[in-house]
Amino acid sequence: MMVGELGGLGRIRAVLFDYDNTLVDSASTLPLAQRRVAEMVVSHLGNSVDVQQVYKVLARVEEIVERMGLLDRDKIWRHVLNEMGIDFRVDEELLREWSIAYWREYMKGPIFPETIHVLETLSKQYQLGMVTNTDGLPGIKTMRLQKSGLLKYFKVVVIAGEDVKEIKPSPVPFLRAAELLDVEPVECVMVGDDPVNDIGGAKAAGFHAVLVDRVGGKSSPIRPDHVVRNLGELLTLFNA
């Protein structure tokens, strides 16, 4: 394994990545997943609501409660129904059906065009790891990772909320990944798209951090060490 310099940050031995919207374009399939659940909700309720109405509420509620740390979609759907003022009992089996349908759509997000080349290149010089949050339903994130075909590039994968109790932005999953890689936090770089979960969590753990901002204009409460527009720009940072 080679040890490299990253943009003047010092000696780097490991590069860690987030998964959704960092390695794969999950944002492109999120509306499809949300709309699929909205359709199933309307199918269950009848004509008292329409799909677009449910979809709008669902998208808004999901964003809010997920940022608060609630990742279990079974529970999120209950919040959606409560927000809509729908007062009737929905059994756990039906909620789980909605969640499974959601993840089936969501996992169709394509790998970003540059992802494989970047991982192949960096894996020749650095240890690669992944720190990603649970999908709320144990086993779903593992299944998604396996189907992606990307696991072969990573020496260590930590699913926060499953492999460790805490989820990002807690520093705990980052520190666990460093421990498994047998490197010091200061020798690690975290690459992710989320200013809070990825950048804030990584910096709290003592990592260096690179924010992936494909559209531009993301603001981070904690300043990243570098900002890139796509993963391909990492190769320039790493002189790879």
Secondary structure, DSSP 8 states (H G I E B T S, - for coil): ---EE-TTS-EE-EEEE--BTTTB-GGGTHHHHHHHHHHHHHHHH-TTS-HHHHHHHHHHHHHHHHHTT---HHHHHHHHHHHTT--S---HHHHHHHHHHHHHHHTT--B-TTHHHHHHHHHTTSEEEEEEE--SSTTHHHHHHHHHT-GGG-SEEEEETTTBS--TTSSHHHHHHHHHHT--GGGEEEEES-IIIIIIHHHHTT-EEEEE-SSS----SS--SEEESSTHHHHHHTT-
